[in-house]
Amino acid sequence: MKLLITGGAGFIGSAVIRAALDRGMQVVNFDKLTYAANLDNLKGWSDRSDYAFVEGDICDGDALRAALTKHAPDAVMHLAAETHVDRSIDGPDTFIQTNILGTYSLLTECRRYFDGLDGAKKDRFRFHHISTDEVFGTLGATGQFTEESPYQPNSPYSASKASSDHLVRAWSETFDLPVVTSNCSNNYGPFQFPEKLIPVVILAALERRPIPVYGAGENSRDWLFVDDHADALLLILEKGALGETYNVGGNTELTNIDLVRRICAIMDENASDQRPHADLIEFVADRPGHDLRYAIDASKIERDLGWRASTNIEDGLRRTVEWYLANRWWWEAVRGRGFRDERLGVIQHKGTAP
């Protein structure tokens, strides 16, 4: 199987590419190389003969058409997206452009490509749209998101992803594009861009800087190790029923403060001669529209496809911390390209125009 993966230089996309190549698939990585993209994520895989890289923007229909025509993939996995909620508060425009209009452009060109196929090639083709549980909004103290949960996005990011989900469904229903969709919980693991919570905590703890925790740290998330997610995505691509959606979760729900304290405890094991890293925790003003709780019911993918997360949170966090400690070159190179550990998404007065 030959895959065209959009956003393959990103955190989750690169994990999917590594897994796909290791399984003998051919991969075309179509990526714009925005600030969070990093071809270093694919060192050791990118020099293989079954891998090709195309630098391009999913909003550019001509570039998409050329890539589809040249490489003739059997499937498209759509992971390209702007994903950082805080950035979507400061600058929604980019999220609307990439996540909504980019998805529309990709669907348009994939439909054109699919309509031009015939025989076994057409029967085999499918479009896999990868989304997030944030489209469902927030949960109360109990319950979990299912595939039937209503969409109630609360941030510009989640609203843009919800829009892309609806576009994909419409192209399936109206134009018979063969699609599958998945909505995942919070991912973590090696190669995650250091603006996200877990690498923020690890690097702040390592450098003995204040560790910021929004609000009282009571917001709760379901955590999914990225390699487990990559396995689930490839399974959904190959065996998921067309037109269906699948929730993918790690079955590990933690409050943010509990998560941060677990990371600090692991860091203590690597620097036992200094004061506990948890002493660095600093509660800061909460993010506007910060959803209280996410929890995924992943029983459908377990029941229908036989998948469940295999990495428990203790092992996953330890592997993640150890990777960042052992791969300083990676995150120092990210900083060298201009990334700064600065707080984003702060609004002084709710309702103030950007």
Protein Blocks (a to p, Z undefined) as FASTA:
>chain_A
ZZddehklmmklmmmmmmmmmnopacddddehiakbcfklmgojlmpfkbccddddfklm
klmmmmmmmnopabdcdfbdcfbfklmmmmmmlmmmmmmmmmmmmmmmmmmmmmmggcjl
lmmpccdddddfklnopadfedcddfkbccddfbfklmmmmmmmmmmmmmmmmnopacdd
ddddddedehiafkbfklmmmmmmmnopacddehjlpaccddddfklmmmmmmmmmmmpc
ehiacdddehiacdfklmmmmmmmmmmmmommbccfklmpccddddehiafbdcddfklm
mmmnopacfbdfklmmmmmmmmmmmmmmlmmmmmmnopacddehiafbghiaZZ
